[in-house]
């Protein structure tokens, strides 16, 4: 039955691992190619803030699957967002 706390915890860890690991290839590709043309600054800013809030929520609840998944995803999303901002700034400087 799905009411077992241990089973629910493991479902949380599995969900956290799958969703966080699915984000890794995008971060690696972005860092390797520095191609950020298809990334929306507004969307990634909103996404990164949302992940940060999920992280804080997980901390307040003591929910380790939420804490771990969002800590890793926050680092990845912030890295992509930072890369986007740096690359766009460099491109703007070159065109001025």
C-alpha positions as CSV (number, residue, x, y, z in Angstrom):
1,X,0.0,0.0,0.0
2,X,1.3,3.5,-0.8
3,X,0.7,4.8,2.7
4,X,3.9,3.3,4.1
5,X,6.2,6.3,5.1
6,X,9.3,4.4,3.9
7,X,7.8,3.7,0.5
8,X,6.6,7.3,0.1
9,X,10.1,8.5,1.0
10,X,11.7,6.3,-1.6
11,X,9.1,7.5,-4.2
12,X,10.2,11.0,-3.3
13,X,13.9,10.1,-3.8
14,X,13.2,8.4,-7.1
15,X,11.2,11.4,-8.4
16,X,13.9,13.8,-7.2
17,X,16.7,11.7,-8.9
18,X,14.8,11.5,-12.2
19,X,13.8,15.1,-12.5
20,X,17.2,16.4,-11.3
21,X,19.2,14.1,-13.5
22,X,17.1,15.1,-16.5
23,X,18.3,18.6,-16.1
24,X,22.0,17.7,-16.1
25,X,22.4,17.3,-19.9
26,X,21.0,20.8,-20.6
27,X,23.4,22.3,-18.1
28,X,26.4,20.5,-19.5
29,X,25.4,21.4,-23.1
30,X,25.0,25.0,-22.2
31,X,28.3,25.2,-20.4
32,X,30.1,23.3,-23.2
33,X,28.7,25.3,-26.1
34,X,27.8,28.6,-24.4
35,X,24.8,28.6,-26.8
36,X,22.1,30.3,-24.9
37,X,20.1,31.6,-27.9
38,X,17.2,29.3,-27.2
39,X,17.0,30.1,-23.5
40,X,14.5,32.7,-22.2
41,X,15.9,34.9,-19.5
42,X,12.5,35.6,-18.0
43,X,11.6,31.9,-17.9
44,X,15.0,30.9,-16.4
45,X,14.8,33.6,-13.8
46,X,11.3,32.5,-12.8
47,X,12.3,28.9,-12.8
48,X,15.5,29.5,-10.7
49,X,13.5,31.5,-8.2
50,X,10.8,28.8,-8.0
51,X,13.5,26.1,-7.4
52,X,15.0,28.3,-4.7
53,X,11.6,28.6,-3.0
54,X,11.0,24.8,-3.3
55,X,14.4,24.4,-1.6
56,X,13.4,26.7,1.3
57,X,10.1,24.8,1.5
58,X,11.9,21.5,1.7
59,X,14.1,22.8,4.4
60,X,11.2,24.1,6.4
61,X,9.4,20.7,6.1
62,X,12.6,18.6,6.7
63,X,11.8,16.8,3.4
64,X,15.1,15.4,2.2
65,X,14.0,14.4,-1.3
66,X,12.8,18.0,-1.9
67,X,15.9,19.5,-0.3
68,X,18.4,17.4,-2.2
69,X,16.6,17.6,-5.6
70,X,16.1,21.4,-5.4
71,X,19.6,22.1,-4.1
72,X,21.2,20.3,-7.1
73,X,18.7,21.8,-9.6
74,X,19.2,25.3,-8.1
75,X,22.9,25.1,-8.7
76,X,22.3,23.8,-12.3
77,X,19.6,26.4,-13.1
78,X,21.6,29.3,-11.6
79,X,24.6,28.2,-13.6
80,X,22.6,28.2,-16.8
81,X,21.0,31.5,-16.0
82,X,24.4,33.0,-15.1
83,X,25.9,31.7,-18.3
84,X,22.9,33.3,-20.2
85,X,23.4,36.6,-18.6
86,X,27.2,36.6,-19.1
87,X,27.0,35.6,-22.7
88,X,24.3,38.1,-23.6
89,X,26.4,40.9,-21.8
90,X,29.5,39.9,-23.8
91,X,27.5,40.0,-27.0
92,X,26.0,43.4,-26.2
93,X,29.5,44.8,-25.5
94,X,30.8,43.5,-28.8
95,X,28.0,45.1,-30.8
96,X,28.4,48.5,-29.2
